[in-house]
Amino acid sequence: MAVLDEGGHEVVSRDACRREHEVITSTSINDIAHDRTVWLAARHVPGRPTRQITDF
């Protein structure tokens, strides 16, 4: 994350496995946190189940 001279923040995200490169800029830290949470939740983590299974 970088703080921009004109105000706001710039965040660079890369996922080499998916060949994704994303740059977002925003003045709202809440918007950045939301975008990063959504981006991270979409990543595949080896060993993590792809869906949640609940036994009752």
Kinemage of the C-alpha trace (Angstrom):
@kinemage 1
@onewidth
@group {chain A} dominant
@subgroup {mainchain}
@vectorlist {calphas} color= white
{ca met a 1} P 0.000 0.000 0.000
{ca ala a 2} L 1.213 3.478 -0.803
{ca val a 3} L -0.052 6.848 0.379
{ca leu a 4} L -0.617 9.142 -2.591
{ca asp a 5} L 0.545 12.771 -2.565
{ca glu a 6} L -2.877 13.959 -3.702
{ca gly a 7} L -4.563 11.988 -0.910
{ca gly a 8} L -5.804 8.462 -0.688
{ca his a 9} L -4.055 5.138 -0.991
{ca glu a 10} L -2.927 2.852 -3.793
{ca val a 11} L -2.931 -0.923 -3.296
{ca val a 12} L -1.286 -3.381 -5.693
{ca ser a 13} L -2.350 -7.037 -5.605
{ca arg a 14} L -0.809 -9.870 -7.587
{ca asp a 15} L -1.696 -13.526 -7.896
{ca ala a 16} L 0.886 -15.234 -10.099
{ca cys a 17} L -1.046 -18.529 -10.137
{ca arg a 18} L -4.057 -16.815 -11.698
{ca arg a 19} L -1.980 -14.301 -13.661
{ca glu a 20} L -3.850 -11.464 -11.985
{ca his a 21} L -2.511 -7.997 -11.313
{ca glu a 22} L -4.805 -5.399 -9.823
{ca val a 23} L -4.200 -1.804 -8.732
{ca ile a 24} L -6.857 0.065 -6.790
{ca thr a 25} L -6.844 3.614 -5.490
{ca ser a 26} L -9.254 5.029 -2.952
{ca thr a 27} L -9.552 7.733 -0.329
{ca ser a 28} L -11.627 5.421 1.871
{ca ile a 29} L -9.715 2.930 3.993
{ca asn a 30} L -13.027 1.089 4.505
{ca asp a 31} L -13.422 0.591 0.741
{ca ile a 32} L -9.855 -0.679 0.516
{ca ala a 33} L -10.423 -3.106 3.398
{ca his a 34} L -13.606 -4.389 1.739
{ca asp a 35} L -11.918 -4.845 -1.650
{ca arg a 36} L -8.939 -6.681 -0.098
{ca thr a 37} L -11.213 -8.957 1.930
{ca val a 38} L -13.171 -9.924 -1.178
{ca trp a 39} L -9.966 -10.387 -3.182
{ca leu a 40} L -8.350 -12.569 -0.513
{ca ala a 41} L -11.493 -14.673 -0.042
{ca ala a 42} L -11.414 -15.552 -3.755
{ca arg a 43} L -7.854 -16.978 -3.569
{ca his a 44} L -7.322 -20.719 -3.662
{ca val a 45} L -5.374 -21.961 -0.689
{ca pro a 46} L -3.944 -25.478 -1.094
{ca gly a 47} L -5.406 -27.798 1.502
{ca arg a 48} L -8.416 -25.593 2.188
{ca pro a 49} L -11.786 -27.108 1.258
{ca thr a 50} L -13.447 -25.430 -1.699
{ca arg a 51} L -16.774 -25.350 0.091
{ca gln a 52} L -17.937 -25.628 3.662
{ca ile a 53} L -19.558 -28.868 4.775
{ca thr a 54} L -21.398 -28.979 8.058
{ca asp a 55} L -22.527 -32.227 9.683
{ca phe a 56} L -25.446 -31.943 12.080
